[in-house]
Amino acid sequence: MIGIFLIGLLVGLGLFGLFSSVRASGKRVAWYEVLFTVLGLGLIGFGVWNYFGSLAEYAPQAATANLLIFGIPGLILAAFVLFRVQRRKSANA
């Protein structure tokens, strides 16, 4: 139970630091980029959590399936936001 609290605390502090640095740099972030980032990170975290949970239950095939089903869409969302921010950077330069 304390592990879940610590993971939530670390994720919350990480997101706070990320958004504070973006705000301090004066960059504008669209609302859907924030939504996609949080959703992508949540899917990646959920996939990794299920992966290790399934491995602990000696179900390696289910572990791999969970990682693929939840991890790949999370990576796609995170990559979408990253490429969009990079494209905006190059357009402003």
C-alpha positions as CSV (number, residue, x, y, z in Angstrom):
1,M,0.0,0.0,0.0
2,I,2.9,2.4,0.8
3,G,4.4,1.6,-2.6
4,I,1.3,2.9,-4.4
5,F,1.5,6.1,-2.4
6,L,5.2,6.6,-3.2
7,I,4.7,6.0,-6.9
8,G,1.8,8.5,-6.9
9,L,3.9,11.0,-5.0
10,L,6.8,10.6,-7.5
11,V,4.5,10.9,-10.5
12,G,2.8,14.0,-9.1
13,L,6.1,15.7,-8.3
14,G,7.4,14.8,-11.7
15,L,4.4,16.3,-13.5
16,F,4.5,19.4,-11.3
17,G,8.2,19.9,-12.2
18,L,7.5,19.4,-15.9
19,F,4.7,21.8,-16.0
20,S,6.5,24.3,-13.8
21,S,9.5,24.3,-16.2
22,V,7.3,24.7,-19.2
23,R,5.5,27.6,-17.6
24,A,8.7,29.2,-16.5
25,S,10.1,29.0,-20.1
26,G,7.1,30.9,-21.4
27,K,6.0,28.2,-23.8
28,R,2.4,27.6,-24.6
29,V,1.0,24.1,-24.3
30,A,-2.4,23.2,-25.7
31,W,-4.9,21.5,-23.4
32,Y,-4.9,18.3,-25.5
33,E,-1.1,18.0,-25.3
34,V,-1.4,17.9,-21.6
35,L,-4.2,15.4,-21.8
36,F,-2.3,13.2,-24.2
37,T,0.8,13.4,-22.1
38,V,-1.0,12.4,-18.9
39,L,-2.9,9.7,-20.7
40,G,0.2,8.3,-22.4
41,L,2.2,8.2,-19.2
42,G,-0.7,6.6,-17.4
43,L,-1.0,3.9,-20.1
44,I,2.7,3.2,-20.0
45,G,2.7,3.0,-16.2
46,F,-0.4,0.8,-16.2
47,G,1.2,-1.5,-18.7
48,V,4.4,-1.8,-16.7
49,W,2.5,-2.3,-13.5
50,N,0.5,-5.1,-15.1
51,Y,3.6,-6.6,-16.7
52,F,5.3,-7.1,-13.3
53,G,2.1,-8.2,-11.6
54,S,1.5,-10.9,-14.2
55,L,5.2,-12.0,-14.0
56,A,4.7,-12.3,-10.2
57,E,1.8,-14.6,-10.8
58,Y,3.9,-16.7,-13.2
59,A,2.0,-15.7,-16.4
60,P,4.6,-14.5,-18.8
61,Q,2.3,-14.7,-21.8
62,A,-0.2,-12.4,-20.1
63,A,2.6,-10.1,-19.0
64,T,3.8,-9.6,-22.5
65,A,0.2,-9.1,-23.8
66,N,-0.5,-6.5,-21.1
67,L,2.7,-4.6,-21.9
68,L,1.9,-4.6,-25.6
69,I,-1.8,-3.7,-25.2
70,F,-1.2,-0.8,-22.8
71,G,2.4,0.2,-23.5
72,I,2.3,0.7,-27.2
73,P,-0.7,3.1,-27.2
74,G,1.0,5.0,-24.4
75,L,4.2,5.3,-26.4
76,I,2.2,6.4,-29.5
77,L,0.5,9.2,-27.5
78,A,3.8,10.3,-25.9
79,A,5.5,10.3,-29.3
80,F,2.7,12.3,-30.8
81,V,3.1,15.1,-28.2
82,L,6.9,15.0,-28.5
83,F,6.9,15.3,-32.3
84,R,4.3,18.1,-32.1
85,V,6.4,20.1,-29.7
86,Q,9.5,19.5,-31.8
87,R,7.7,20.6,-34.9
88,R,6.5,23.8,-33.2
89,K,10.0,24.5,-32.1
90,S,11.4,24.2,-35.6
91,A,8.6,26.3,-37.0
92,N,9.4,29.1,-34.6
93,A,13.1,29.0,-35.1
